[in-house]
Amino acid sequence: MSDLFDLKQARSIEAEIAIEDAKLIQKNNEPSKVDILSISKRLNNLLAPHDSFWIRWNYFAEKNGIEI
């Protein structure tokens, strides 16, 4: 976490971008299952298993019929 790098959490820049993309999909009223799965794969490769964003993403995915 650093003001210098403009990071909100202790994550890589790639992880922050993936989270921002995930947040955009969450705003969609009818998100595509393909998009959810694609973002899930990216997040899985970039986030630690204990990252706080997983709670939000898992809820969203399950609500849209995707089990992660």
CORPEQUI-V358197 format. One record per backbone hydrogen bond with DSSP energy under -0.5 kcal/mol. NH is the residue of the N-H (numbers start at 1). CO is the residue of the C=O. If there is no record, write none. Layout:
# CORPEQUI-V358197
NH_CO + NH_CO
This chain:
# CORPEQUI-V358197
2_7 + 6_2 + 7_2 + 11_9 + 16_12 + 17_13 + 18_14 + 19_15 + 20_16 + 21_17 + 22_18 + 23_19 + 24_20 + 25_21 + 26_22 + 27_23 + 27_24 + 28_25 + 31_28 + 36_32 + 37_33 + 38_34 + 39_35 + 40_36 + 41_37 + 42_38 + 43_39 + 44_40 + 45_41 + 46_42 + 47_43 + 51_48 + 54_51 + 55_52 + 56_52 + 57_53 + 58_54 + 59_55 + 60_56 + 61_57 + 62_58 + 63_59 + 64_60 + 64_61 + 65_62 + 66_61 + 67_65 + 68_66
